[in-house]
Amino acid sequence: MDQQGETTRNSEVAAKLNITQRLLWRIIARIVKVIDDKYGEEGLNTIYEGLRDWDWWQVPVRKAGLTPGEASLEDTLFKVLEAGDEVLFTMEQRPLIEKLAPNKYLYKVRHCNVADVISRETWKACPIVSRAIEEGAAKAANPRIKLTGDKFLVTGADGCYSYYEMTEA
């Protein structure tokens, strides 16, 4: 295949990935909305806890070459979380990963190709599903990693803010 053909093929693959991600997240947001409408906070908490506490999160930690439960904060951010975001979202800008203190980082997503389709159904998909995925992966990497943050692109913020901190206990 010549360079032009390869470029065309790469563009086609990128377009298909974008369409797939957008459909997947629209479906996820719809599921969150339906459960929220019928079961309220109890249903949303069930989704959150079920995703966060899923043992499967050890798989991406292992695939990153890390030992579940023992990963450093930096390895978790750069080898697990950032790598996962590259599969779940297509971002025009890479996430901003900023060290705020010796054991604390800001992980800020500044662009997301699926924020608009999520918000068509319910903004709650981000704090429920995305945050549970992040927390579950971090917890599998090292249970001492704590996640906080309450700003999301789908609610009009200038990014999705996740603060990761390695705690003592």
N, C-alpha and C positions, 0 to 999 in steps of 0.2 A: 504494500500500500504506500503510495507517495505521501508527502507531507501534507498536501492539501486534503487528500482523502482522509488522512488521520485526524486532521483538524476538524473536518466535517463530522467524522464519526464521534470524536470527543464532544462536540457540540450537541449532537443527537443524544448521546448518553447523558450529558448534563441536563438536557431538557426533559428527558424521561425521568431522571432522578427527581427533579423539581416537581414534576406532575405527580409522581408517586408519593413524595413526601407531603405535598399539599392535600392529596386525597386521604392519605393515612391520618394526618392530623385533623382533617375535617371530620372524619369518622370518629376519631377519639373524642374530639370536642362534642360531637353529637351524643355519644354514649354518656359523657359526663353530664350534659344538659338533661338528658332523659332521666338519669339516676337522681340528679339534684331535684328535678321537678317532682318526682315520685317519692323520694326518700329523704330529701333535704340533707342537712349536715351529717346525719348518721350514714347515709349512703356515700357522701363525699369522703368522710373519714374512713370508711371501709375501703374505698378505692385507694386512698392515700396509703393507708397502713399495709394493704395487700401488696401494693407495688414496692413500697419502701422496704418491707421485710422479706421480700422474695429472695430465697437462697441463690437463685440464678445469677445475681449480681456478682458472685464470685468468678463467674466465667470471664467477663471482660477484664477483670483484675488479673487473672491467670494468663489470659491471652496477651496482656501487656508485659508479661514476664515478671510479674510481681507476686508476692506471697500474700494471699488474703489475710487480713487482720494485722499485717505488719508493714504495709506500704507507708512511705513518707508522704507528707502533704504535697510536696512538689511533684513526686511521681504520680500521685493520684490526680492532680490537676492536669498535668501535661500528657500523661500516658493513658489515662482512663477517661476522664471527663471530657477533655478537648477532643480526643479521638472519637468518643461516642457522639458528641455534637456534630461531627463531620458526617456521620451516618444519618442522624435524625433530622438535620437541618442543612440548608445551603445558605451560607452567609457571604455577603459581599465583602464584609470585613471580618477578620478573625476576631474571636473574643479578646477583650482586653483582660490580661491577667496581671494584676498589680500587687506587689508585696506591700502590705500596709504596716506590718509589724513582723518581728522574727518568726512568729507562728500563725500569721493571719494574712490571707489574700482576698482581694476582690476579684471575682470572675464575672465580667460584665459582657453580656451579649448585646451588641450595638445594632445589629441588623438580623432579621429573621424572615426567611421566605414564606413562613407559614402563619405569621401573626395575624394577617388579615383574614385568613380562612378560619382560624380558631375563633377570632372575635365575632364572626358571623353566627356562630352557635352559642358559645359562652366563654368569656374571659377566664372562667374558673378552671379551664383545662390546664392552664399554665401552672398556677399555684398548686393544683392537685396532682396532675400527671407528671409534668416536667420536674417539679420540685421533688416529688417522690422518687423519680428515677435518679436524680442527682444525689439525694440523700441516701438512697439505697446503695448506689455505687460507692459513695464515699464511706459509708458504714461497712461495706464488704471489704474495702481496701484497708481501712483502719477504724475501728469503732471509736477511737479518740478524736476523729475528725467531726467537728460540729458544723452545721450549716445554718445560716440565718439569711434573711433578706426578704423584702416584701414589695419590691418594685419590679414591674413587668412591662414589656413593650405593649402588650394587649390592653393595658389599662392606661396607656398614654404616657408612660415614663419614657425617658430617653434610652432605656435599656433594661435588660433583665439583670438585676443585681443579686449575686450570690456571694456571701461572705463565708469563706472556709477558714476554720481555725483548728489547730491541733491543740487539744486540751490535755491536762495532766491526768485526768481520770476518765 
